[in-house]
C-alpha cells in the first residue's frame, strides 16, 4: 500500500454556514445523496428504502453516547471540565464500568487543567437522594490525557446513575454552542443500546421507527454490532503524509448471531450504516484471517491473540491473504463455539486508506465528513476520486455537513 498519501489531496473548502449546528427538525427529513453506478442523485432520507433491496443486510452500530462531559465549579468562579474517554479501573470494559459502585478510574481530557490542583467536588440529586461526586487527578496517561479517579456518595449508586445526573452529552468540537436538553435525545440513534461512545455514529441519526418499519416491510434484514466511538474520531490529520498519523483504537463487539448473518449475506450485499460499522466489519474479516492462521484449538481460553488489528498490519503482513470471507467468519465462529462465547470482544486501530479493497461491505450510509480527516480517507476507499464530485455536488446543492448534517448512500 502507499503510505505516502498526501493528506492535502483530501481537502476541500467547507464554509462555516454549511456545518449543521442543530439537527433537522425531523430525523428522516434530512437530505439524502445517492451515489450509484458513478451517478449522483438526491432525495429525502425517509425514502432510503426505495434504494435498498431484499438481498441487502443493513448493519447498525448500537453503541450509546454517554454523558461524558462533567463540569466542576471551583470556589473561585472558574470551571474545570473533565471529559471521560476510556475506563481504566476496575475494568476497561464499558459494559461493566457503568455498573461500578463507589469509585472508578478513567482516562480523561481536562479543560482548564492548571486549575485542577486539588480534588474537585460536585453536588447532585438522584431521585430523592443527595449525592457528591469527587474527582482526583492521578498520573498523566498520555501526552494529552490524565487518569482521573472518581468516587461518590451514596456509594449504592452506579457510575451510570451518577453520570445521568452530572454529565453532559459531548457534542463534536466544531458545534460551537452549549449543549441543549434536546441533544440528549437527538445525538443518540433510536436503536442506541450499549453505553460507551463519546461521539454518536451519526449516519444512524437519520433513522426513525417509520423508516425501519418500511425496511422491514421490504424484507430487508438488519443486524447490530457495537463499536464504541472514541474522541479520536475527531483527531485531525496534522501530518502531511498519512504514514506519520497515529490512528486511534476502538473497542468492538460482535454477537454470534450477527456473525452468522454476515456469513449468510456475504454473497449478497452487506451495507454498513456508518463509518464506524464499516471499520468494525472490515476489522472482523482480518481478525478471522489471523485466527485461521493461529490454529484456534491452540489459543488460550482467556482471549483471541488476533483480536486486535493494528493500524498497518493489514497492509504490511496480511494483505496477501486470499482467505474467503466465509472461511474467515467461520474461523471466528469455531473459536467462539470452542470457548463457549456468545460475544466476540476485540479492538481495532485499522486505518482504511484510499487504496484499501473492502472485503465485507458492498455499500455504506454515512454523513459528510471534515476535510483532511481519516473518515474522508475511508470514504475514498469506496468512491475513489469521485468523492470530490460528490462533495462538490453537496456543497452546490445546499446539503448540510458533519454530525448533525445530511446523509449519503454509496452503492
C-alpha positions as a Markdown table, in Angstrom:
| # | Residue | x | y | z |
|---|---|---|---|---|
| 1 | Unk | 0.0 | 0.0 | 0.0 |
| 2 | Unk | 1.0 | 3.6 | -0.4 |
| 3 | Unk | 1.7 | 5.2 | 2.9 |
| 4 | Unk | 2.9 | 8.3 | 1.2 |
| 5 | Unk | -0.6 | 9.6 | 0.5 |
| 6 | Unk | -0.6 | 13.3 | 1.0 |
| 7 | Unk | -3.5 | 14.4 | 3.2 |
| 8 | Unk | -3.8 | 17.7 | 1.4 |
| 9 | Unk | -5.2 | 15.8 | -1.6 |
| 10 | Unk | -8.2 | 15.1 | 0.6 |
| 11 | Unk | -9.0 | 18.7 | 1.3 |
| 12 | Unk | -12.0 | 20.8 | 0.3 |
| 13 | Unk | -13.3 | 24.2 | 1.3 |
| 14 | Unk | -16.1 | 23.9 | 3.9 |
| 15 | Unk | -17.8 | 27.2 | 4.6 |
| 16 | Unk | -18.9 | 27.6 | 8.2 |
| 17 | Unk | -22.5 | 28.1 | 7.1 |
| 18 | Unk | -22.6 | 24.6 | 5.7 |
| 19 | Unk | -21.9 | 23.0 | 9.1 |
| 20 | Unk | -25.1 | 21.9 | 10.7 |
| 21 | Unk | -25.2 | 23.2 | 14.3 |
| 22 | Unk | -28.5 | 21.6 | 15.1 |
| 23 | Unk | -30.3 | 18.5 | 13.7 |
| 24 | Unk | -33.0 | 18.6 | 11.1 |
| 25 | Unk | -36.5 | 19.1 | 12.7 |
| 26 | Unk | -37.5 | 15.5 | 11.9 |
| 27 | Unk | -34.8 | 12.9 | 11.7 |
| 28 | Unk | -35.9 | 11.3 | 8.4 |
| 29 | Unk | -36.4 | 14.6 | 6.5 |
| 30 | Unk | -32.8 | 15.3 | 6.1 |
| 31 | Unk | -31.5 | 15.2 | 2.6 |
| 32 | Unk | -30.0 | 12.1 | 1.1 |
| 33 | Unk | -27.3 | 12.0 | -1.6 |
| 34 | Unk | -27.2 | 8.7 | -3.6 |
| 35 | Unk | -24.0 | 7.7 | -5.5 |
| 36 | Unk | -24.7 | 4.6 | -7.6 |
| 37 | Unk | -23.1 | 3.5 | -10.9 |
| 38 | Unk | -21.0 | 6.6 | -10.9 |
| 39 | Unk | -24.1 | 8.7 | -10.9 |
| 40 | Unk | -25.1 | 11.3 | -8.3 |
| 41 | Unk | -28.8 | 12.0 | -7.4 |
| 42 | Unk | -30.6 | 13.2 | -4.3 |
| 43 | Unk | -33.8 | 12.5 | -2.3 |
| 44 | Unk | -35.1 | 12.7 | 1.2 |
| 45 | Unk | -33.8 | 10.2 | 3.8 |
| 46 | Unk | -37.3 | 8.8 | 4.6 |
| 47 | Unk | -37.2 | 7.4 | 1.0 |
| 48 | Unk | -34.0 | 5.4 | 1.5 |
| 49 | Unk | -35.9 | 2.0 | 1.5 |
| 50 | Unk | -36.6 | 2.7 | -2.2 |
| 51 | Unk | -32.8 | 2.3 | -2.9 |
| 52 | Unk | -32.4 | -0.9 | -1.0 |
| 53 | Unk | -33.2 | -4.5 | -2.0 |
| 54 | Unk | -34.4 | -7.6 | -0.2 |
| 55 | Unk | -31.0 | -9.2 | -0.6 |
| 56 | Unk | -29.4 | -6.4 | 1.5 |
| 57 | Unk | -28.3 | -6.7 | 5.1 |
| 58 | Unk | -28.1 | -3.4 | 6.9 |
| 59 | Unk | -25.6 | -3.4 | 9.8 |
| 60 | Unk | -26.1 | -0.8 | 12.5 |
| 61 | Unk | -23.8 | 0.2 | 15.3 |
| 62 | Unk | -25.9 | 0.2 | 18.5 |
| 63 | Unk | -23.5 | 2.0 | 20.7 |
| 64 | Unk | -24.9 | 4.6 | 23.1 |
| 65 | Unk | -23.3 | 8.0 | 23.7 |
| 66 | Unk | -22.5 | 8.6 | 27.4 |
| 67 | Unk | -22.8 | 11.9 | 29.1 |
| 68 | Unk | -19.1 | 12.1 | 29.2 |
| 69 | Unk | -18.5 | 15.8 | 30.0 |
| 70 | Unk | -18.6 | 16.8 | 33.6 |
| 71 | Unk | -18.2 | 20.5 | 34.7 |
| 72 | Unk | -16.8 | 21.1 | 38.2 |
| 73 | Unk | -17.2 | 24.6 | 39.5 |
| 74 | Unk | -14.5 | 26.0 | 41.7 |
| 75 | Unk | -15.0 | 28.4 | 44.6 |
| 76 | Unk | -13.0 | 31.0 | 42.7 |
| 77 | Unk | -15.7 | 31.0 | 40.0 |
| 78 | Unk | -13.7 | 29.1 | 37.3 |
| 79 | Unk | -14.8 | 25.8 | 35.9 |
| 80 | Unk | -12.8 | 22.6 | 35.2 |
| 81 | Unk | -14.2 | 20.3 | 32.5 |
| 82 | Unk | -13.4 | 16.6 | 32.7 |
| 83 | Unk | -14.1 | 14.6 | 29.6 |
| 84 | Unk | -14.3 | 10.8 | 30.2 |
| 85 | Unk | -12.6 | 8.9 | 27.4 |
| 86 | Unk | -11.9 | 5.3 | 28.3 |
| 87 | Unk | -12.4 | 3.3 | 31.5 |
| 88 | Unk | -9.2 | 2.1 | 33.3 |
| 89 | Unk | -10.1 | 0.6 | 36.7 |
| 90 | Unk | -11.6 | -1.6 | 38.0 |
| 91 | Unk | -12.3 | -2.7 | 34.4 |
| 92 | Unk | -11.6 | -1.5 | 30.9 |
| 93 | Unk | -15.0 | -2.8 | 29.6 |
| 94 | Unk | -17.6 | -0.2 | 29.1 |
| 95 | Unk | -20.4 | -2.7 | 29.8 |
| 96 | Unk | -19.0 | -3.3 | 33.3 |
| 97 | Unk | -17.6 | 0.1 | 34.3 |
| 98 | Unk | -21.1 | 1.7 | 34.4 |
| 99 | Unk | -22.2 | -0.9 | 36.9 |
| 100 | Unk | -19.3 | 0.0 | 39.2 |
| 101 | Unk | -20.2 | 1.5 | 42.6 |
| 102 | Unk | -18.3 | 3.7 | 45.0 |
| 103 | Unk | -15.3 | 4.5 | 42.7 |
| 104 | Unk | -13.6 | 4.0 | 39.3 |
| 105 | Unk | -10.8 | 5.5 | 37.2 |
| 106 | Unk | -11.0 | 6.8 | 33.7 |
| 107 | Unk | -8.6 | 8.3 | 31.1 |
| 108 | Unk | -9.8 | 11.8 | 30.6 |
| 109 | Unk | -9.2 | 15.1 | 28.8 |
| 110 | Unk | -9.1 | 18.0 | 31.3 |
| 111 | Unk | -10.1 | 21.5 | 30.3 |
| 112 | Unk | -8.6 | 24.3 | 32.5 |
| 113 | Unk | -6.1 | 21.7 | 33.8 |
| 114 | Unk | -4.0 | 24.2 | 35.6 |
| 115 | Unk | -6.9 | 24.9 | 38.0 |
| 116 | Unk | -7.2 | 21.2 | 38.8 |
| 117 | Unk | -4.6 | 21.0 | 41.7 |
| 118 | Unk | -6.8 | 19.6 | 44.5 |
| 119 | Unk | -9.8 | 17.2 | 44.5 |
| 120 | Unk | -12.9 | 18.6 | 42.9 |
| 121 | Unk | -16.5 | 18.2 | 44.2 |
| 122 | Unk | -19.9 | 18.4 | 42.6 |
| 123 | Unk | -23.2 | 18.1 | 44.4 |
| 124 | Unk | -26.1 | 16.3 | 42.6 |
| 125 | Unk | -29.6 | 14.9 | 43.2 |
| 126 | Unk | -30.6 | 11.4 | 42.2 |
| 127 | Unk | -34.3 | 10.9 | 42.7 |
| 128 | Unk | -34.7 | 11.9 | 46.4 |
| 129 | Unk | -31.1 | 11.3 | 47.3 |
| 130 | Unk | -28.4 | 13.9 | 47.7 |
| 131 | Unk | -25.1 | 12.9 | 46.3 |
| 132 | Unk | -21.5 | 14.2 | 45.9 |
| 133 | Unk | -19.1 | 13.3 | 43.1 |
| 134 | Unk | -15.3 | 13.7 | 43.8 |
| 135 | Unk | -12.6 | 13.8 | 41.1 |
| 136 | Unk | -8.9 | 13.4 | 41.8 |
| 137 | Unk | -6.3 | 13.8 | 39.2 |
| 138 | Unk | -3.8 | 10.9 | 39.2 |
| 139 | Unk | -0.9 | 10.3 | 36.8 |
| 140 | Unk | -0.6 | 11.5 | 33.2 |
| 141 | Unk | -2.0 | 8.9 | 30.9 |
| 142 | Unk | -0.8 | 10.2 | 27.6 |
| 143 | Unk | 0.6 | 13.5 | 26.1 |
| 144 | Unk | -2.9 | 15.0 | 26.2 |
| 145 | Unk | -4.8 | 12.9 | 28.8 |
| 146 | Unk | -4.8 | 12.1 | 32.5 |
| 147 | Unk | -6.0 | 9.3 | 34.8 |
| 148 | Unk | -8.8 | 10.6 | 37.0 |
| 149 | Unk | -10.2 | 8.8 | 40.0 |
| 150 | Unk | -13.9 | 9.3 | 40.6 |
| 151 | Unk | -15.6 | 8.5 | 43.9 |
| 152 | Unk | -19.1 | 9.3 | 45.1 |
| 153 | Unk | -21.8 | 9.1 | 47.7 |
| 154 | Unk | -24.1 | 7.5 | 48.2 |
| 155 | Unk | -22.0 | 4.5 | 47.1 |
| 156 | Unk | -25.1 | 2.5 | 46.4 |
| 157 | Unk | -25.4 | 4.4 | 43.1 |
| 158 | Unk | -23.7 | 3.0 | 39.9 |
| 159 | Unk | -21.4 | 5.2 | 37.9 |
| 160 | Unk | -24.1 | 5.2 | 35.2 |
| 161 | Unk | -26.6 | 6.7 | 37.6 |
| 162 | Unk | -24.0 | 9.3 | 38.6 |
| 163 | Unk | -23.3 | 10.3 | 35.0 |
| 164 | Unk | -27.0 | 10.6 | 34.3 |
| 165 | Unk | -27.2 | 13.3 | 36.9 |
| 166 | Unk | -23.9 | 15.2 | 36.4 |
| 167 | Unk | -22.8 | 14.6 | 32.8 |
| 168 | Unk | -23.5 | 16.4 | 29.6 |
| 169 | Unk | -23.7 | 14.9 | 26.1 |
| 170 | Unk | -20.3 | 15.6 | 24.3 |
| 171 | Unk | -21.2 | 17.4 | 21.1 |
| 172 | Unk | -18.4 | 17.5 | 18.5 |
| 173 | Unk | -15.9 | 20.3 | 18.9 |
| 174 | Unk | -17.0 | 22.0 | 15.7 |
| 175 | Unk | -20.5 | 22.6 | 17.0 |
| 176 | Unk | -19.8 | 25.9 | 18.7 |
| 177 | Unk | -22.7 | 26.1 | 21.1 |
| 178 | Unk | -23.8 | 24.9 | 24.6 |
| 179 | Unk | -25.4 | 21.5 | 24.9 |
| 180 | Unk | -29.2 | 21.7 | 24.9 |
| 181 | Unk | -31.7 | 19.4 | 26.5 |
| 182 | Unk | -32.8 | 18.2 | 23.1 |
| 183 | Unk | -29.3 | 17.0 | 22.3 |
| 184 | Unk | -29.7 | 14.2 | 24.9 |
| 185 | Unk | -32.2 | 12.6 | 22.5 |
| 186 | Unk | -31.2 | 13.8 | 19.1 |
| 187 | Unk | -27.5 | 13.0 | 19.5 |
| 188 | Unk | -28.5 | 9.3 | 20.0 |
| 189 | Unk | -29.7 | 6.9 | 17.4 |
| 190 | Unk | -33.2 | 5.5 | 18.2 |
| 191 | Unk | -31.6 | 2.0 | 18.5 |
| 192 | Unk | -28.8 | 3.0 | 20.8 |
| 193 | Unk | -28.3 | 0.4 | 23.5 |
| 194 | Unk | -24.7 | -0.3 | 24.7 |
| 195 | Unk | -23.2 | 2.6 | 26.6 |
| 196 | Unk | -19.7 | 3.6 | 25.8 |
| 197 | Unk | -19.3 | 6.2 | 23.0 |
| 198 | Unk | -18.2 | 9.8 | 23.4 |
| 199 | Unk | -19.4 | 10.5 | 19.8 |
| 200 | Unk | -22.5 | 9.3 | 18.0 |
| 201 | Unk | -22.4 | 7.0 | 15.0 |
| 202 | Unk | -24.0 | 9.9 | 13.1 |
| 203 | Unk | -25.2 | 8.0 | 10.0 |
| 204 | Unk | -27.7 | 6.3 | 12.2 |
| 205 | Unk | -29.2 | 9.6 | 13.5 |
| 206 | Unk | -31.5 | 9.8 | 10.4 |
| 207 | Unk | -33.3 | 6.6 | 11.1 |
| 208 | Unk | -36.8 | 6.6 | 12.6 |
| 209 | Unk | -39.2 | 3.9 | 13.6 |
| 210 | Unk | -41.2 | 4.6 | 10.4 |
| 211 | Unk | -38.1 | 4.1 | 8.2 |
| 212 | Unk | -37.1 | 0.9 | 10.0 |
| 213 | Unk | -40.7 | -0.3 | 9.5 |
| 214 | Unk | -40.6 | 0.3 | 5.8 |
| 215 | Unk | -37.2 | -1.5 | 5.7 |
| 216 | Unk | -38.8 | -4.5 | 7.4 |
| 217 | Unk | -41.8 | -4.5 | 5.0 |
| 218 | Unk | -39.4 | -4.8 | 2.1 |
| 219 | Unk | -37.9 | -7.9 | 3.8 |
| 220 | Unk | -34.5 | -6.2 | 4.2 |
| 221 | Unk | -32.6 | -7.8 | 7.0 |
| 222 | Unk | -30.8 | -5.9 | 9.8 |
| 223 | Unk | -28.1 | -6.7 | 12.2 |
| 224 | Unk | -26.3 | -4.9 | 15.0 |
| 225 | Unk | -22.7 | -4.6 | 16.1 |
| 226 | Unk | -21.2 | -2.5 | 18.8 |
| 227 | Unk | -18.2 | -0.2 | 18.3 |
| 228 | Unk | -17.6 | 2.4 | 21.0 |
| 229 | Unk | -16.7 | 5.6 | 19.2 |
| 230 | Unk | -13.7 | 7.4 | 20.9 |
| 231 | Unk | -12.7 | 11.1 | 20.8 |
| 232 | Unk | -10.0 | 10.1 | 18.3 |
| 233 | Unk | -12.6 | 10.1 | 15.6 |
| 234 | Unk | -12.3 | 13.9 | 15.6 |
| 235 | Unk | -8.5 | 13.8 | 15.7 |
| 236 | Unk | -7.3 | 15.8 | 12.7 |
| 237 | Unk | -4.5 | 14.5 | 10.5 |
| 238 | Unk | -1.8 | 17.0 | 11.2 |
| 239 | Unk | 1.0 | 15.2 | 9.3 |
| 240 | Unk | 1.4 | 15.8 | 5.6 |
| 241 | Unk | 1.7 | 12.1 | 4.8 |
| 242 | Unk | -0.6 | 9.6 | 6.4 |
| 243 | Unk | 2.2 | 7.2 | 7.4 |
| 244 | Unk | 3.0 | 9.6 | 10.2 |
| 245 | Unk | -0.5 | 9.7 | 11.6 |
| 246 | Unk | -1.3 | 7.6 | 14.7 |
| 247 | Unk | -4.7 | 6.1 | 14.3 |
| 248 | Unk | -6.9 | 5.7 | 17.4 |
| 249 | Unk | -8.1 | 2.4 | 18.7 |
| 250 | Unk | -11.7 | 1.5 | 19.4 |
| 251 | Unk | -13.4 | -1.5 | 21.1 |
| 252 | Unk | -15.8 | -3.6 | 19.1 |
| 253 | Unk | -18.3 | -6.4 | 19.9 |
| 254 | Unk | -20.0 | -8.9 | 17.7 |
| 255 | Unk | -22.6 | -11.4 | 18.8 |
| 256 | Unk | -22.5 | -15.0 | 17.4 |
| 257 | Unk | -25.9 | -14.4 | 15.8 |
| 258 | Unk | -24.7 | -11.3 | 13.9 |
| 259 | Unk | -21.6 | -13.2 | 12.6 |
| 260 | Unk | -23.9 | -16.0 | 11.4 |
| 261 | Unk | -26.0 | -13.4 | 9.5 |
| 262 | Unk | -22.8 | -12.0 | 7.9 |
| 263 | Unk | -21.9 | -15.5 | 6.7 |
| 264 | Unk | -25.3 | -15.9 | 5.1 |
| 265 | Unk | -25.3 | -12.5 | 3.4 |
| 266 | Unk | -21.7 | -12.5 | 2.3 |
| 267 | Unk | -22.6 | -13.4 | -1.3 |
| 268 | Unk | -25.4 | -10.9 | -1.3 |
| 269 | Unk | -24.9 | -7.2 | -0.3 |
| 270 | Unk | -23.9 | -6.0 | 3.2 |
| 271 | Unk | -24.4 | -2.3 | 3.7 |
| 272 | Unk | -22.7 | -0.6 | 6.7 |
| 273 | Unk | -24.7 | 2.1 | 8.4 |
| 274 | Unk | -21.8 | 4.5 | 9.2 |
| 275 | Unk | -18.0 | 4.6 | 9.0 |
| 276 | Unk | -17.8 | 3.0 | 12.5 |
| 277 | Unk | -19.7 | 0.0 | 11.3 |
| 278 | Unk | -17.6 | -0.2 | 8.1 |
| 279 | Unk | -14.4 | -0.1 | 10.2 |
| 280 | Unk | -15.7 | -2.8 | 12.5 |
| 281 | Unk | -16.8 | -5.1 | 9.7 |
| 282 | Unk | -13.6 | -4.8 | 7.8 |
| 283 | Unk | -11.6 | -5.4 | 11.0 |
| 284 | Unk | -13.7 | -8.5 | 11.7 |
| 285 | Unk | -12.5 | -10.1 | 8.5 |
| 286 | Unk | -8.9 | -9.6 | 9.4 |
| 287 | Unk | -9.4 | -11.0 | 12.9 |
| 288 | Unk | -10.7 | -14.1 | 11.2 |
| 289 | Unk | -7.6 | -14.3 | 8.9 |
| 290 | Unk | -5.3 | -14.0 | 11.9 |
| 291 | Unk | -7.3 | -16.5 | 13.9 |
| 292 | Unk | -7.3 | -19.0 | 11.0 |
| 293 | Unk | -3.5 | -18.7 | 10.8 |
| 294 | Unk | -3.1 | -19.3 | 14.6 |
| 295 | Unk | -5.0 | -22.6 | 14.8 |
| 296 | Unk | -7.9 | -21.9 | 17.2 |
| 297 | Unk | -7.5 | -25.1 | 19.2 |
| 298 | Unk | -4.1 | -23.9 | 20.4 |
| 299 | Unk | -5.3 | -20.5 | 21.5 |
| 300 | Unk | -5.7 | -19.6 | 25.2 |
| 301 | Unk | -9.2 | -19.5 | 26.6 |
| 302 | Unk | -8.8 | -16.0 | 28.0 |
| 303 | Unk | -8.8 | -14.3 | 24.6 |
| 304 | Unk | -8.0 | -14.2 | 21.0 |
| 305 | Unk | -4.4 | -13.3 | 20.2 |
| 306 | Unk | -5.7 | -12.0 | 16.8 |
| 307 | Unk | -8.4 | -9.9 | 18.5 |
| 308 | Unk | -6.6 | -6.7 | 17.9 |
| 309 | Unk | -6.0 | -5.2 | 14.5 |
| 310 | Unk | -3.2 | -2.6 | 14.5 |
| 311 | Unk | -3.0 | 0.4 | 12.2 |
| 312 | Unk | -0.9 | -1.0 | 9.4 |
| 313 | Unk | -0.6 | -4.8 | 9.8 |
| 314 | Unk | -3.4 | -5.5 | 7.2 |
| 315 | Unk | -1.2 | -3.7 | 4.6 |
| 316 | Unk | 2.1 | -5.0 | 5.7 |
| 317 | Unk | 1.6 | -8.6 | 6.8 |
| 318 | Unk | -2.0 | -9.8 | 5.9 |
| 319 | Unk | -2.7 | -8.1 | 2.5 |
| 320 | Unk | -1.6 | -11.2 | 0.6 |
| 321 | Unk | -4.4 | -13.3 | 2.3 |
| 322 | Unk | -6.8 | -14.8 | -0.2 |
| 323 | Unk | -9.0 | -16.3 | 2.5 |
| 324 | Unk | -12.7 | -16.1 | 1.5 |
| 325 | Unk | -14.9 | -14.1 | 3.8 |
| 326 | Unk | -17.0 | -17.1 | 4.8 |
| 327 | Unk | -13.9 | -19.0 | 5.9 |
| 328 | Unk | -12.7 | -16.1 | 7.9 |
| 329 | Unk | -16.0 | -15.7 | 9.7 |
| 330 | Unk | -16.4 | -19.4 | 10.3 |
| 331 | Unk | -12.9 | -19.5 | 11.9 |
| 332 | Unk | -14.3 | -16.9 | 14.4 |
| 333 | Unk | -17.5 | -18.9 | 15.0 |
| 334 | Unk | -15.4 | -22.1 | 15.5 |
| 335 | Unk | -13.4 | -20.3 | 18.1 |
| 336 | Unk | -16.4 | -18.9 | 19.9 |
| 337 | Unk | -18.1 | -22.3 | 19.9 |
| 338 | Unk | -15.0 | -24.0 | 21.3 |
| 339 | Unk | -14.7 | -21.5 | 24.1 |
| 340 | Unk | -18.5 | -21.0 | 24.7 |
| 341 | Unk | -18.5 | -17.3 | 23.8 |
| 342 | Unk | -21.7 | -15.6 | 22.7 |
| 343 | Unk | -20.0 | -12.3 | 22.1 |
| 344 | Unk | -16.6 | -11.6 | 20.4 |
| 345 | Unk | -14.8 | -8.7 | 22.1 |
| 346 | Unk | -11.9 | -7.2 | 20.1 |
| 347 | Unk | -10.4 | -3.8 | 19.2 |
| 348 | Unk | -9.1 | -2.1 | 16.1 |
| 349 | Unk | -6.8 | 0.6 | 15.1 |
| 350 | Unk | -7.2 | -0.2 | 11.4 |
| 351 | Unk | -6.8 | 2.8 | 9.1 |
| 352 | Unk | -8.8 | 2.4 | 6.0 |
| 353 | Unk | -6.9 | 4.3 | 3.2 |
| 354 | Unk | -7.9 | 5.2 | -0.3 |
| 355 | Unk | -6.2 | 2.1 | -1.8 |
| 356 | Unk | -7.9 | -0.4 | 0.6 |
| 357 | Unk | -10.0 | -3.0 | -1.0 |
| 358 | Unk | -13.2 | -3.7 | 1.1 |
| 359 | Unk | -13.7 | -7.3 | 2.0 |
| 360 | Unk | -17.0 | -7.3 | 3.8 |
| 361 | Unk | -19.2 | -4.5 | 2.6 |
| 362 | Unk | -20.7 | -3.5 | -0.7 |
| 363 | Unk | -22.2 | -0.2 | 0.4 |
| 364 | Unk | -22.3 | 2.4 | 3.1 |
| 365 | Unk | -24.6 | 5.0 | 4.5 |
| 366 | Unk | -22.8 | 7.9 | 6.0 |
| 367 | Unk | -22.7 | 11.7 | 6.6 |
| 368 | Unk | -20.4 | 14.3 | 5.1 |
| 369 | Unk | -17.0 | 14.4 | 6.8 |
| 370 | Unk | -14.4 | 17.0 | 7.7 |
| 371 | Unk | -11.7 | 18.0 | 5.2 |
| 372 | Unk | -8.3 | 16.1 | 5.7 |
| 373 | Unk | -9.9 | 13.6 | 8.0 |
| 374 | Unk | -9.3 | 9.8 | 8.3 |
| 375 | Unk | -13.1 | 9.4 | 7.7 |
| 376 | Unk | -12.7 | 11.1 | 4.3 |
| 377 | Unk | -9.9 | 8.7 | 3.5 |
| 378 | Unk | -12.2 | 5.8 | 4.4 |
| 379 | Unk | -14.9 | 7.2 | 2.1 |
| 380 | Unk | -12.4 | 7.4 | -0.8 |
| 381 | Unk | -11.8 | 3.6 | -0.4 |
| 382 | Unk | -15.4 | 3.2 | -1.6 |
| 383 | Unk | -15.7 | 6.0 | -4.1 |
| 384 | Unk | -12.2 | 6.6 | -5.4 |
| 385 | Unk | -11.6 | 10.2 | -6.6 |
| 386 | Unk | -15.3 | 10.6 | -7.1 |
| 387 | Unk | -15.6 | 11.8 | -3.6 |
| 388 | Unk | -14.6 | 15.2 | -4.9 |
| 389 | Unk | -17.5 | 15.3 | -7.3 |
| 390 | Unk | -19.8 | 14.0 | -4.6 |
| 391 | Unk | -18.8 | 16.7 | -2.1 |
| 392 | Unk | -18.8 | 19.5 | -4.7 |
| 393 | Unk | -22.4 | 18.4 | -5.6 |
| 394 | Unk | -23.4 | 18.5 | -2.0 |
| 395 | Unk | -21.8 | 22.0 | -1.5 |
| 396 | Unk | -23.6 | 23.3 | -4.6 |
| 397 | Unk | -27.0 | 21.8 | -3.7 |
| 398 | Unk | -27.4 | 23.0 | -0.1 |
| 399 | Unk | -26.6 | 19.8 | 1.8 |
| 400 | Unk | -25.7 | 20.2 | 5.5 |
| 401 | Unk | -22.4 | 18.8 | 6.6 |
| 402 | Unk | -20.9 | 16.9 | 9.6 |
| 403 | Unk | -22.6 | 15.2 | 12.5 |
| 404 | Unk | -26.0 | 16.9 | 12.5 |
| 405 | Unk | -25.9 | 17.2 | 8.7 |
| 406 | Unk | -27.4 | 15.3 | 5.8 |
| 407 | Unk | -26.7 | 11.7 | 4.6 |
| 408 | Unk | -25.1 | 9.8 | 1.7 |
| 409 | Unk | -25.8 | 6.4 | 0.3 |
| 410 | Unk | -22.9 | 4.8 | -1.6 |
| 411 | Unk | -23.7 | 1.7 | -3.6 |
